[in-house]
Each structure stands twice: as structure tokens, then as C-alpha cells.
Amino acid sequence: MESVAVNRMAALWQRLRFSRGWRVPATGLGFALFGMGGVVLSLSVFPLLLLVPIGQVRRERYTRQVIARVFRSYIWILRLLGLLSYEFHQVGQLQRPGQLIIANHPSLLDVVFLLGLTHASCVVKGSLWRNPFTAMPVRAANYISNNDPALFHRCLDTLKAGRSLIIFPEGTRTRPGTPLSFHRGPSNIALSAGVAITPVLIRCEPATLLKDQQWYEISAQPPHYTLRVMPEFPTAHYMAQGELQSVASRQLTRDLEAYFTRLLQSC
């Protein structure tokens, strides 16, 4: 009898987690938890890290470790609430230091997944520095604002110091049905730093948390995220023929766009 009751409860939960009546308020709860978590950490953990005399580099490293753990916990909570599912492939490769990690950007949660899997620095929107929920964490972790006049040099310094860096070359979330359009910045950074690129392919099916989409505009069923780390994309040969870097970066950008497009169509 006990097993029958458990099975019935499990079946009821499966029906409930697909219903709009559950998922809309649960999505609101998820956003509220994110905001409250940012406030709590900004008033407790991050100020303490600023006070401890451990040096700037160690402080930033500890801050990123805290952010990674918090983001992993947050994704786990969203999964527990029935708001998403996910699978990872070869993500252990992201632990190597000094990588330039680039990824496509289908959903708002992409950066949460990636920062939860690594202790890397990241180029993030400048608006996060003015958001009361995120200002303290991004400053404490010394992430790089996309509005920073020294953006290019800060990215180079990060890689030259042996730290990994995450960049979304589209600069914003992909609009469904539109071709990928990458900025040349990541290519210029890779060529100037002399590093290969670690591509990360992100899928979100069905599409959700899109650009200009309201939080309550949920998909018909919970989205499934797939993060797949691909083999390194070599860059050294783009400069081997004595090409101008401007020419080489344009070609590298076109090749990266084509590469990600093929992956999205085949993987």
C-alpha cells in the first residue's frame, strides 16, 4: 500500500510540474530567490571577504568560488521545483586554467550554468553594476563590464595571468530563427593572447527566458538545457601567414559563426 501511495504521489507531481498553474508561480519564486540570494550575499559574505586581509587575487578567487557554489545550488533548486532539466557533456575540461571560453547564448540562464561550472572571470553586461541584486557580487568577483573602456586589455590581462575567461560573442541573447552574429572582440582577444578557444554549445529546448520575453511567458513544458564542451578551436594558424590581425580576426569570427551554426544543426 505504501508503494502504491508513493507511485500516486509521483504521478501527481509529474502532472503538476507540467501545468501552467504550478510553473508560473514557481518561476516567480525562482526569480525572487535569485534576487533575495543576491541581497543576502551582498550584505553578508561579500563584505566579509572585502574585510579579510587576504590580498586582491585570493579575494577574487574566493568570491568566484562562492558564486559558483551558489549558482550550482540555484540550478538544483530550479530543477527540484520542476522548472527545468539539464545534462552536461565534457564539462570537466572547463577546469583547466587560462582558457578563453566562448558560448552561444540562447537563454538568460546560460551565464548561471557556466559560472556554476567554473571559477572563471566573465564579460557581463554593464547594467549589472547598477543592479542592487548583482552589483556587489560582480564587483567583488572583479568581472569585466562590457562597457569598460579598458575591456580589451582587462581580458588580455586575465588570460595572461593564467585565469580563464567566459565571453558570449553574440553580446546578447539569440533571437530564435535568426542566424548567429558574433562580434570580433573574442577573436581579437584570442589572437592577441595567443590562446586557443574552448567552445561551449548550449541548447535550451523548448526556448525560454528569451530576450524581451517576460518571466511569466513560460514554454509549454519545462525546458531542457544541454551544455556540451567541444574540443579546442585552434587559432595560431590565423596569424601564421603574416596576415594583419584585423583580417585574421574577421576570418576567425566567420569560422566560429559557421562552426557553432553547424553544431546547432547537428548536435
C-alpha positions, 0 to 999 in steps of 0.5 A, spaced: 500 500 500 505 504 501 508 503 494 502 504 491 501 511 495 508 513 493 507 511 485 500 516 486 504 521 489 509 521 483 504 521 478 501 527 481 507 531 481 509 529 474 502 532 472 503 538 476 510 540 474 507 540 467 501 545 468 501 552 467 498 553 474 504 550 478 510 553 473 508 560 473 508 561 480 514 557 481 518 561 476 516 567 480 519 564 486 525 562 482 526 569 480 525 572 487 530 567 490 535 569 485 534 576 487 533 575 495 540 570 494 543 576 491 541 581 497 543 576 502 550 575 499 551 582 498 550 584 505 553 578 508 559 574 505 561 579 500 563 584 505 566 579 509 571 577 504 572 585 502 574 585 510 579 579 510 586 581 509 587 576 504 590 580 498 586 582 491 587 575 487 585 570 493 579 575 494 577 574 487 578 567 487 574 566 493 568 570 491 568 566 484 568 560 488 562 562 492 558 564 486 559 558 483 557 554 489 551 558 489 549 558 482 550 550 482 545 550 488 540 555 484 540 550 478 538 544 483 533 548 486 530 550 479 530 543 477 527 540 484 521 545 483 520 542 476 522 548 472 527 545 468 532 539 466 539 539 464 545 534 462 552 536 461 557 533 456 565 534 457 564 539 462 570 537 466 575 540 461 572 547 463 577 546 469 583 547 466 586 554 467 587 560 462 582 558 457 578 563 453 571 560 453 566 562 448 558 560 448 552 561 444 547 564 448 540 562 447 537 563 454 538 568 460 540 562 464 546 560 460 551 565 464 548 561 471 550 554 468 557 556 466 559 560 472 556 554 476 561 550 472 567 554 473 571 559 477 572 563 471 572 571 470 566 573 465 564 579 460 557 581 463 553 586 461 554 593 464 547 594 467 549 589 472 553 594 476 547 598 477 543 592 479 542 592 487 541 584 486 548 583 482 552 589 483 556 587 489 557 580 487 560 582 480 564 587 483 567 583 488 568 577 483 572 583 479 568 581 472 569 585 466 563 590 464 562 590 457 562 597 457 569 598 460 573 602 456 579 598 458 575 591 456 580 589 451 586 589 455 582 587 462 581 580 458 588 580 455 590 581 462 586 575 465 588 570 460 595 572 461 595 571 468 593 564 467 585 565 469 580 563 464 575 567 461 567 566 459 565 571 453 558 570 449 560 573 442 553 574 440 553 580 446 546 578 447 541 573 447 539 569 440 533 571 437 530 564 435 530 563 427 535 568 426 542 566 424 548 567 429 552 574 429 558 574 433 562 580 434 570 580 433 572 582 440 573 574 442 577 573 436 581 579 437 582 577 444 584 570 442 589 572 437 592 577 441 593 572 447 595 567 443 590 562 446 586 557 443 578 557 444 574 552 448 567 552 445 561 551 449 554 549 445 548 550 449 541 548 447 535 550 451 529 546 448 523 548 448 526 556 448 525 560 454 527 566 458 528 569 451 530 576 450 524 581 451 520 575 453 517 576 460 518 571 466 511 569 466 511 567 458 513 560 460 514 554 454 509 549 454 513 544 458 519 545 462 525 546 458 531 542 457 538 545 457 544 541 454 551 544 455 556 540 451 564 542 451 567 541 444 574 540 443 579 546 442 578 551 436 585 552 434 587 559 432 595 560 431 594 558 424 590 565 423 596 569 424 601 564 421 601 567 414 603 574 416 596 576 415 594 583 419 590 581 425 584 585 423 583 580 417 585 574 421 580 576 426 574 577 421 576 570 418 576 567 425 569 570 427 566 567 420 569 560 422 566 560 429 559 563 426 559 557 421 562 552 426 557 553 432 551 554 426 553 547 424 553 544 431 546 547 432 544 543 426 547 537 428 548 536 435 
